[in-house]
Amino acid sequence: MTGSEELAGRFEEHRGHLKAVAYRMLGSLAEAEDAVQEAWLRLSRSDTDDIGNLGGWLTTVTGRICLDLLRSRAARREEPMGDAFVPDPVLRPLAQVVDPAEEVLQADSVGLALLVVLENLAPDERLTFVLHDMFAVPFDDIAPIVERSPAATRQLASRARRRVRGATPSAEPDLGRQKQVLDAFLAASRAGDFEALVAVLHPDVLLRADSGALVRGAAASKVVQGAKAVAEQALMFAPFTRGAELVLVNGSVGMVDAHGGRVHSVMGVTIVDGRITDMYILADPERLERLAVPGSAG
């Protein structure tokens, strides 16, 4: 085996971890893949004799690449992405069981609710929070990336942590109880039962529907709040989701509408005390084309 082949093999051992870091940083599966590939290119051009801890080196390099992408994204954006933005979801069959030893490497172990909050952090805050709070990277290693002192970097993480805690309620962790709520939602939607839909929704439920920039009319991106208003939306679009199936969306029970080999929409939810408090629907055709169809869907 040549030196380059050995290096490539060592890099592959870290790929899953790096993709998890990049996905949390960017909320985009395609950009996460690009960031990981760029990390490999930088490794292949580096003197590896000077790298004592390859995993740590790759993690900080990937973080730096993602920070540059976030800053570039913010600079290009004439307007904020808006409250309707939904990050790329990661889909799995509902029956799939993940080996707990591998769970830390899985990109979908972070929920859509948290990713939505992370989208609203400043790039430096997001990097510091992700690397330190999620991957235990020391502040001394993060500080050079954000060009701050370790003490100032600690303050960045603290500020981000407060925002995250304030915006992410303690959700229902049991997949069985999540499924019961989604089953009730689907049954009420398919039966056209408005009152049953309202009953499964929190009075202040917030719906984010991200259809991308090109979709217009009733199906355009929107934010809707309140059980009655969200129930009306669910009934309006029920005829188009007759084939929806339950799947794991970022590790929690959600729904995917897929047929003909294409995903037409994905919905993730947050459930608290038996009712849906947040709904995240991605219906952007361009982004959905890149999603893998899980299980029997399609």
NUSE-25223 format. One record per residue (C-alpha): residue in one letter; x, y, z. Coordinates in steps of 0.2 Angstrom, whole numbers, plus 5000, padded with zeros to 4 digits. Layout:
BEGIN
aXYZ ...
//
This chain:
BEGIN
m500050005000 t500750174995 g500850325007 s499350414998 e498250254999 e498650235018 l498250425021 a496650405011 g496150255022 r496450345038 f495450495031 e493950375027 e493950315045 h493450495050 r492250535036 g490650495045 h491250605060 l491750755048 k490050745039 a489150755055 v490150905060 a489850985043 y488050945043 r487751035060 m488751185054 l487851205037 g486151115038 s486451065020 l486950885015 a487650944998 e488751075006 a489250955020 e489950835007 d490850974998 a491651025015 v492250855019 q492950835001 e493851005004 a494550935020 w495250785011 l496050894998 r496851005011 l497550845020 s498250775004 r499250935002 s499850945020 d501450875028 t500650745039 d502150715049 d501750875058 i499950815062 g499950725079 n498050705081 l497350675064 g495550665070 g495750835079 w496650915064 l495250865052 t493850915064 t494551095066 v494951105047 t493251055043 g492551185055 r493651315047 i492951265029 c491151275036 l491451445044 d492051515028 l490551445019 l489351515032 r490251685031 s490151685012 r488251635013 a487851775024 a488851905013 r487851844997 r486151845005 e485252005002 e483851955014 p483851835028 m483351655024 g481751685033 d480751595046 a480051475033 f481751395029 v481951215033 p483651135033 d484050975023 p483250825032 v484050655034 l482850515031 r482850335036 p481550195037 l480550195053 a481050015057 q482950045055 v483950025071 v485550115073 d487050035083 p487250145098 a489050145096 e488850225079 e487550345083 v488750485087 l489350475069 q487650485062 a487150655054 d485350635059 s485650625078 v485350815078 g483450865076 l482750985064 a482151105078 l483951125083 l484551155066 v483251285063 v483951375079 l485751355073 e485251445056 n484851595067 l486551605075 a488051715069 p489351605059 d490651625073 e489351575087 r488751425077 l490551365074 t490951385092 f489351295099 v489451155087 l491351115089 h491351135108 d489551085114 m489250945102 f491050885098 a491950935114 v493351025104 p494351135117 f494151325116 d496051335114 d495851245098 i494251345092 a494951515096 p496251525082 i494851485069 v493651625075 e495151735078 r494751775096 s495551735113 p494951575122 a494051685134 a493051775121 t492751605112 r492051535128 q490851685128 l490251655110 a489851475115 s488951535131 r487851665121 a487451525108 r487051405121 r485751525129 r484851555113 v484851365109 r484151325126 g482851455125 a482151405108 t482151215109 p480851135121 s481050965129 a480250865116 e479450685117 p480950565116 d479950405114 l479750345096 g478250245100 r477350395107 q477950505093 k477150375080 q475450375089 v475350565087 l475850565069 d474650415066 a473250525073 f473750675063 l473750565047 a472050485051 a471250655055 s471950735039 r471450585028 a469650585035 g469550775033 d469150785052 f469550965057 e469250945075 a470250795077 l471750885068 v471551035080 a471550915095 v473250835090 l474051015087 h474651125101 p473651295101 d475151395096 v475851265084 l477051345071 l477151275054 r478651315043 a478451265024 d479951285013 s479551264995 g481051354988 a481051524979 l480251464963 v478551394969 r477151514969 g475351514974 a474551414988 a476051304989 a477351444991 s478451455006 k477551515022 v477451525041 v475751485049 q475451485067 g473951425078 a473051255078 k471551305068 a472651395054 v473851245053 a472351125053 e471651215038 q473251205029 a473351015032 l471650985025 m471951095010 f473450985005 a472850815011 p472350754994 f474150774988 t474850675002 r473750515002 g475350414999 a476350485014 e477250365024 l478050375042 v479950375042 l481350435053 v481650625050 n483250675058 g483050535071 s481250575075 v479650505068 g479050615053 m478250595036 v478850575018 d477750595002 a478650494989 h478150414973 g478850384956 g480650374963 r480450554969 v480250634986 h478850764984 s478850835002 v479550785019 m478850835036 g479750835053 v478850885069 t479150925087 i478050835099 v477850895117 d476550825129 g475650725116 r475350865104 i476350945089 t477151105093 d478151135077 m478051065060 y479451075047 i478951045029 l480251045015 a479451044998 d480751134988 p480851024972 e482751064968 r483351014986 l482150864987 e482950794971 r484550764980 l483650664995 a483850474996 v482050394996 p482050285012 g481350105014 s479850065003 a479350244999 g479350274981 
//
